[in-house]
Amino acid sequence: MEYLQLFSISGILSTFIGGRYEVAIVQPRKISKSLNLALISALVMILSTIFLIIIYLFFEQNILKLTNFGNRLLLYSPLIALFIGLFNILNMLNTKLENYKSIAIAKIIKSITQNFLPIILSFFSLSPINLLISYFCGFIATYFTLMKKKFLQRQYLNDISLKNLFSVSKEYKNFPLLSAPASLVDTVSQQLPFIFIYYIAGEAVNGFYFLASRIISIPVTLIGISFGQVFYKEVTLRLNNKTPLMPLLINSIKKLLIISIPFFLLIFFLSPHAFPILFGQEWGEAGKIAQYLGCIFVIKFVVSTTSHILSIKEYLFRGSSWKYIYFLTSIFLYYFSYLYQVEFYKFLTLLVIHEYLLYSYYFYLIFISVKENDNN
């Protein structure tokens, strides 16, 4: 259980530990500027990691008491966040160079290493830290896959200087100022259901909801993230070449709907029957919950994947503002449901309505940003 908490905390830290400069790596026209952004991001990550470790060592007892950790395992969370952040930097650099094959191979290597190395290590009686060793080894293996000779070419390295680092950090200052805190809030928002549903409907229902949400998230993990990376790269290419974005947006939405609607129909009609067969009769309730989450999946999958448009520095404020609005309205919904003891399935209905309203507004922000860009 503590390992799950450890990785959850590390995941939250990784969203802002580099000041979100890594998200901007794809955007510059010149690769040398992207490399400067990558170096800034890496430096900020390293300094942030050192700072967090020092804070932990000074306030160790208070932090352990607050987080209910029984040992010093929490000390690894900044280090894990650093490894995740460095992977994201190399991932973005390879996206910039359209090395999608390398990215796919790296993800496969990471998955294999992190899942099978603990089994091998268990034969050497290293079980207490098998998971951590495997986790770090998985990332190190991907670094070798994603590190390219092109990054070290003299023509690019000559453009890396203290002056250029300051210039680029100033040009993209809105990423640490706007995007980093908003991304932290967004990460917390995604964890809110697992916190509040426990109090709204109890531990058993919270477990059903957790399983259903994980099944629904599979297409997002397997397809949405990869599609989003390619989409983001295409957006930056079009911006640099002064090509309209609207045709790309419309075409991408069509493709995403073709993917999401059949999946939704399968979930909606089959999940109440499939879950008891796949996971046991006691998990039948999760199949019913999956129907509601499947309804949310369609709009969330389409809008979230195309929301990379709001990662462009000119539109960061819009994207960041929406994340704060989403967080506040989510808190209101969960607190209202808890306060008035709303029946769980009525709460799920309210949740579906909330998601469609908020994500419709999110899409509106994407649409007006694209229209504004094309008009300019």
TITOR-984189 format. One record per residue (C-alpha): residue number from 0; x, y, z. Coordinates in nm, 3 decimals, padded with zeros to 5 digits. Example, Ala and Ser with C-alpha at 12.3 -4.5 7.8 and 13.67 -1.06 7.14 Angstrom:
# TITOR-984189
REC  torfi       px       py       pz
REC      0   01.230  -00.450   00.780
REC      1   01.367  -00.106   00.714
END
This chain:
# TITOR-984189
REC  torfi       px       py       pz
REC      0   00.000   00.000   00.000
REC      1   00.287   00.238   00.086
REC      2   00.443   00.173  -00.255
REC      3   00.117   00.282  -00.424
REC      4   00.117   00.600  -00.215
REC      5   00.485   00.654  -00.295
REC      6   00.428   00.635  -00.671
REC      7   00.116   00.853  -00.645
REC      8   00.310   01.125  -00.461
REC      9   00.599   01.091  -00.709
REC     10   00.356   01.127  -01.001
REC     11   00.218   01.448  -00.850
REC     12   00.569   01.589  -00.792
REC     13   00.673   01.506  -01.150
REC     14   00.399   01.734  -01.291
REC     15   00.573   02.050  -01.170
REC     16   00.925   01.954  -01.061
REC     17   01.073   02.083  -01.391
REC     18   00.864   02.399  -01.407
REC     19   00.679   02.247  -01.706
REC     20   00.959   02.366  -01.935
REC     21   00.967   02.013  -02.080
REC     22   00.619   02.069  -02.231
REC     23   00.757   02.361  -02.433
REC     24   01.043   02.160  -02.588
REC     25   00.841   02.075  -02.900
REC     26   00.738   02.433  -02.972
REC     27   01.051   02.620  -03.097
REC     28   01.134   02.616  -03.466
REC     29   01.505   02.552  -03.397
REC     30   01.628   02.230  -03.236
REC     31   01.900   02.428  -03.056
REC     32   01.632   02.625  -02.868
REC     33   01.456   02.297  -02.780
REC     34   01.786   02.167  -02.639
REC     35   01.821   02.483  -02.429
REC     36   01.471   02.424  -02.294
REC     37   01.560   02.061  -02.220
REC     38   01.871   02.169  -02.029
REC     39   01.676   02.431  -01.831
REC     40   01.412   02.174  -01.745
REC     41   01.673   01.918  -01.634
REC     42   01.853   02.176  -01.417
REC     43   01.528   02.288  -01.254
REC     44   01.437   01.924  -01.189
REC     45   01.773   01.847  -01.027
REC     46   01.764   02.161  -00.809
REC     47   01.401   02.092  -00.711
REC     48   01.488   01.733  -00.620
REC     49   01.776   01.846  -00.397
REC     50   01.552   02.109  -00.235
REC     51   01.272   01.856  -00.166
REC     52   01.516   01.604  -00.016
REC     53   01.662   01.873   00.214
REC     54   01.309   01.977   00.321
REC     55   01.228   01.612   00.391
REC     56   01.541   01.560   00.603
REC     57   01.469   01.872   00.810
REC     58   01.100   01.792   00.868
REC     59   01.111   01.413   00.843
REC     60   00.897   01.328   01.149
REC     61   00.626   01.583   01.068
REC     62   00.605   01.469   00.705
REC     63   00.589   01.098   00.798
REC     64   00.315   01.172   01.050
REC     65   00.116   01.379   00.796
REC     66   00.141   01.114   00.521
REC     67   00.106   00.807   00.748
REC     68   00.428   00.656   00.611
REC     69   00.585   00.417   00.857
REC     70   00.941   00.440   00.722
REC     71   01.177   00.656   00.514
REC     72   01.039   00.525   00.185
REC     73   00.894   00.871   00.115
REC     74   01.250   01.003   00.073
REC     75   01.258   00.831  -00.267
REC     76   00.960   01.025  -00.405
REC     77   01.160   01.332  -00.528
REC     78   01.414   01.096  -00.688
REC     79   01.139   00.897  -00.862
REC     80   00.985   01.226  -00.979
REC     81   01.326   01.326  -01.121
REC     82   01.352   00.999  -01.318
REC     83   01.000   01.052  -01.456
REC     84   01.087   01.411  -01.546
REC     85   01.408   01.317  -01.730
REC     86   01.212   01.058  -01.927
REC     87   00.959   01.327  -02.022
REC     88   01.238   01.556  -02.143
REC     89   01.386   01.288  -02.372
REC     90   01.036   01.190  -02.480
REC     91   00.963   01.549  -02.589
REC     92   01.299   01.585  -02.766
REC     93   01.227   01.270  -02.967
REC     94   00.876   01.398  -03.041
REC     95   01.039   01.717  -03.172
REC     96   01.252   01.504  -03.407
REC     97   00.956   01.273  -03.489
REC     98   01.137   00.966  -03.354
REC     99   00.808   00.794  -03.270
REC    100   00.956   00.446  -03.321
REC    101   01.220   00.516  -03.053
REC    102   00.951   00.644  -02.816
REC    103   00.742   00.328  -02.867
REC    104   01.046   00.099  -02.815
REC    105   01.145   00.293  -02.501
REC    106   00.798   00.253  -02.350
REC    107   00.801  -00.121  -02.421
REC    108   01.148  -00.159  -02.263
REC    109   01.038   00.040  -01.958
REC    110   00.725  -00.169  -01.914
REC    111   00.911  -00.502  -01.950
REC    112   01.194  -00.398  -01.715
REC    113   00.966  -00.258  -01.446
REC    114   00.733  -00.560  -01.450
REC    115   00.972  -00.854  -01.490
REC    116   01.290  -00.740  -01.312
REC    117   01.123  -00.765  -00.965
REC    118   01.054  -01.134  -01.036
REC    119   01.420  -01.195  -01.123
REC    120   01.545  -00.996  -00.822
REC    121   01.318  -01.190  -00.587
REC    122   01.552  -01.490  -00.631
REC    123   01.831  -01.288  -00.465
REC    124   01.633  -01.194  -00.152
REC    125   01.609  -00.825  -00.239
REC    126   01.232  -00.814  -00.208
REC    127   01.197  -00.501   00.012
REC    128   01.336  -00.276  -00.262
REC    129   01.277  -00.489  -00.574
REC    130   01.007  -00.255  -00.700
REC    131   01.222   00.056  -00.662
REC    132   01.529  -00.101  -00.824
REC    133   01.318  -00.221  -01.117
REC    134   01.150   00.117  -01.147
REC    135   01.480   00.304  -01.171
REC    136   01.633   00.044  -01.406
REC    137   01.332   00.074  -01.635
REC    138   01.389   00.447  -01.675
REC    139   01.767   00.413  -01.718
REC    140   01.707   00.163  -02.000
REC    141   01.478   00.413  -02.177
REC    142   01.739   00.689  -02.148
REC    143   01.980   00.482  -02.358
REC    144   01.704   00.426  -02.615
REC    145   01.595   00.791  -02.634
REC    146   01.936   00.959  -02.617
REC    147   02.035   01.044  -02.976
REC    148   02.369   01.149  -03.123
REC    149   02.188   01.436  -03.294
REC    150   02.139   01.605  -02.958
REC    151   02.517   01.631  -02.920
REC    152   02.603   01.769  -03.264
REC    153   02.841   02.064  -03.249
REC    154   02.607   02.291  -03.449
REC    155   02.349   02.260  -03.170
REC    156   02.587   02.254  -02.874
REC    157   02.743   02.583  -02.988
REC    158   02.404   02.751  -02.933
REC    159   02.384   02.632  -02.572
REC    160   02.513   02.910  -02.347
REC    161   02.425   03.083  -02.022
REC    162   02.293   03.379  -02.219
REC    163   02.067   03.157  -02.433
REC    164   01.946   02.966  -02.127
REC    165   01.836   03.290  -01.961
REC    166   01.680   03.413  -02.285
REC    167   01.478   03.094  -02.341
REC    168   01.372   03.069  -01.976
REC    169   01.241   03.426  -01.996
REC    170   01.061   03.362  -02.325
REC    171   00.883   03.057  -02.180
REC    172   00.843   03.190  -01.824
REC    173   00.465   03.130  -01.830
REC    174   00.524   02.755  -01.809
REC    175   00.656   02.761  -01.450
REC    176   00.432   03.056  -01.359
REC    177   00.103   02.933  -01.509
REC    178   00.128   02.576  -01.633
REC    179   00.315   02.419  -01.337
REC    180   00.070   02.514  -01.059
REC    181  -00.229   02.447  -01.286
REC    182  -00.094   02.101  -01.372
REC    183  -00.053   02.025  -01.002
REC    184  -00.415   02.126  -00.941
REC    185  -00.523   01.913  -01.240
REC    186  -00.340   01.608  -01.103
REC    187  -00.511   01.654  -00.766
REC    188  -00.846   01.686  -00.949
REC    189  -00.796   01.345  -01.110
REC    190  -00.744   01.191  -00.763
REC    191  -01.051   01.355  -00.604
REC    192  -01.301   01.076  -00.695
REC    193  -01.093   00.813  -00.511
REC    194  -01.088   01.035  -00.202
REC    195  -01.451   01.153  -00.191
REC    196  -01.633   00.842  -00.314
REC    197  -01.501   00.660  -00.008
REC    198  -01.699   00.905   00.206
REC    199  -01.998   00.929  -00.029
REC    200  -02.059   00.557  -00.085
REC    201  -01.814   00.357   00.126
REC    202  -01.499   00.150   00.075
REC    203  -01.656  -00.129  -00.135
REC    204  -01.810   00.109  -00.390
REC    205  -01.484   00.304  -00.401
REC    206  -01.310  -00.022  -00.501
REC    207  -01.568  -00.084  -00.775
REC    208  -01.521   00.271  -00.902
REC    209  -01.141   00.230  -00.900
REC    210  -01.158  -00.087  -01.114
REC    211  -01.410   00.063  -01.358
REC    212  -01.204   00.382  -01.400
REC    213  -00.886   00.182  -01.464
REC    214  -01.055  -00.023  -01.738
REC    215  -01.193   00.294  -01.898
REC    216  -00.848   00.456  -01.887
REC    217  -00.685   00.182  -02.100
REC    218  -00.757   00.351  -02.440
REC    219  -00.632   00.683  -02.300
REC    220  -00.306   00.519  -02.195
REC    221  -00.255   00.309  -02.508
REC    222  -00.392   00.542  -02.777
REC    223  -00.472   00.888  -02.640
REC    224  -00.123   00.974  -02.513
REC    225   00.050   00.865  -02.837
REC    226  -00.212   01.037  -03.054
REC    227  -00.179   01.350  -02.840
REC    228   00.199   01.359  -02.885
REC    229   00.173   01.340  -03.264
REC    230  -00.109   01.598  -03.259
REC    231   00.099   01.837  -03.044
REC    232   00.396   01.802  -03.277
REC    233   00.175   01.874  -03.581
REC    234   00.029   02.180  -03.407
REC    235   00.376   02.326  -03.345
REC    236   00.481   02.254  -03.705
REC    237   00.177   02.434  -03.837
REC    238   00.234   02.728  -03.603
REC    239   00.598   02.760  -03.711
REC    240   00.500   02.734  -04.079
REC    241   00.201   02.969  -04.033
REC    242  -00.043   02.703  -04.154
REC    243  -00.409   02.702  -04.035
REC    244  -00.486   02.474  -03.739
REC    245  -00.861   02.430  -03.793
REC    246  -00.833   02.152  -04.058
REC    247  -00.601   01.959  -03.824
REC    248  -00.839   02.003  -03.530
REC    249  -01.146   01.889  -03.726
REC    250  -00.965   01.592  -03.879
REC    251  -00.828   01.487  -03.538
REC    252  -01.172   01.510  -03.375
REC    253  -01.318   01.283  -03.645
REC    254  -01.046   01.023  -03.586
REC    255  -01.087   01.040  -03.208
REC    256  -01.465   00.998  -03.237
REC    257  -01.416   00.694  -03.461
REC    258  -01.198   00.544  -03.185
REC    259  -01.404   00.649  -02.883
REC    260  -01.765   00.584  -02.990
REC    261  -01.726   00.207  -03.060
REC    262  -01.537   00.169  -02.730
REC    263  -01.815   00.354  -02.547
REC    264  -02.084   00.135  -02.705
REC    265  -01.895  -00.180  -02.603
REC    266  -01.858  -00.057  -02.246
REC    267  -02.216   00.066  -02.218
REC    268  -02.384  -00.252  -02.344
REC    269  -02.136  -00.521  -02.238
REC    270  -01.972  -00.407  -01.912
REC    271  -02.261  -00.515  -01.678
REC    272  -02.230  -00.868  -01.824
REC    273  -01.853  -00.877  -01.889
REC    274  -01.724  -00.759  -01.550
REC    275  -01.875  -01.051  -01.350
REC    276  -01.729  -01.297  -01.604
REC    277  -01.383  -01.139  -01.614
REC    278  -01.341  -01.038  -01.249
REC    279  -01.597  -01.246  -01.060
REC    280  -01.960  -01.201  -00.959
REC    281  -01.866  -00.974  -00.668
REC    282  -01.737  -00.715  -00.919
REC    283  -02.066  -00.688  -01.109
REC    284  -02.131  -00.347  -00.956
REC    285  -01.814  -00.216  -01.123
REC    286  -01.969  -00.302  -01.461
REC    287  -02.267  -00.076  -01.388
REC    288  -02.037   00.207  -01.280
REC    289  -01.836   00.159  -01.602
REC    290  -02.148   00.250  -01.803
REC    291  -02.150   00.597  -01.649
REC    292  -01.775   00.640  -01.687
REC    293  -01.802   00.525  -02.050
REC    294  -02.036   00.819  -02.116
REC    295  -01.773   01.055  -01.974
REC    296  -01.495   00.882  -02.169
REC    297  -01.617   01.001  -02.513
REC    298  -01.593   01.376  -02.449
REC    299  -01.293   01.347  -02.218
REC    300  -01.093   01.138  -02.466
REC    301  -01.161   01.375  -02.757
REC    302  -01.114   01.705  -02.574
REC    303  -00.817   01.607  -02.355
REC    304  -00.624   01.472  -02.655
REC    305  -00.672   01.794  -02.852
REC    306  -00.613   02.018  -02.548
REC    307  -00.241   02.032  -02.634
REC    308  -00.335   02.344  -02.832
REC    309  -00.371   02.520  -02.496
REC    310  -00.012   02.421  -02.412
REC    311   00.107   02.676  -02.668
REC    312   00.258   02.967  -02.474
REC    313   00.008   03.221  -02.616
REC    314  -00.287   03.020  -02.481
REC    315  -00.145   02.888  -02.153
REC    316  -00.359   03.122  -01.944
REC    317  -00.681   02.980  -02.092
REC    318  -00.580   02.622  -02.033
REC    319  -00.456   02.694  -01.680
REC    320  -00.772   02.887  -01.589
REC    321  -00.990   02.596  -01.697
REC    322  -00.799   02.357  -01.468
REC    323  -00.869   02.580  -01.168
REC    324  -01.237   02.607  -01.262
REC    325  -01.258   02.229  -01.306
REC    326  -01.098   02.174  -00.965
REC    327  -01.333   02.414  -00.784
REC    328  -01.651   02.283  -00.949
REC    329  -01.541   01.924  -00.876
REC    330  -01.487   02.008  -00.510
REC    331  -01.833   02.167  -00.500
REC    332  -01.995   01.860  -00.659
REC    333  -01.828   01.612  -00.422
REC    334  -01.892   01.823  -00.113
REC    335  -02.257   01.879  -00.211
REC    336  -02.307   01.505  -00.267
REC    337  -02.145   01.423   00.067
REC    338  -02.329   01.694   00.262
REC    339  -02.674   01.601   00.131
REC    340  -02.601   01.226   00.121
REC    341  -02.685   01.196  -00.249
REC    342  -02.753   00.836  -00.358
REC    343  -02.446   00.702  -00.539
REC    344  -02.599   00.653  -00.885
REC    345  -02.761   00.996  -00.869
REC    346  -02.414   01.127  -00.786
REC    347  -02.277   00.949  -01.095
REC    348  -02.547   01.116  -01.305
REC    349  -02.445   01.455  -01.165
REC    350  -02.081   01.365  -01.237
REC    351  -02.161   01.288  -01.604
REC    352  -02.344   01.622  -01.638
REC    353  -02.056   01.805  -01.468
REC    354  -01.796   01.649  -01.699
REC    355  -01.992   01.729  -02.015
REC    356  -02.045   02.091  -01.909
REC    357  -01.682   02.146  -01.811
REC    358  -01.528   01.962  -02.106
REC    359  -01.764   02.139  -02.348
REC    360  -01.629   02.467  -02.212
REC    361  -01.275   02.326  -02.245
REC    362  -01.341   02.249  -02.610
REC    363  -01.483   02.598  -02.658
REC    364  -01.152   02.741  -02.534
REC    365  -00.962   02.513  -02.775
REC    366  -01.189   02.612  -03.065
REC    367  -01.163   02.990  -03.010
REC    368  -00.784   02.959  -02.970
REC    369  -00.756   02.779  -03.304
REC    370  -00.990   03.029  -03.471
REC    371  -00.796   03.321  -03.324
REC    372  -00.467   03.174  -03.443
REC    373  -00.596   03.113  -03.796
REC    374  -00.745   03.463  -03.819
REC    375  -00.414   03.615  -03.715
END
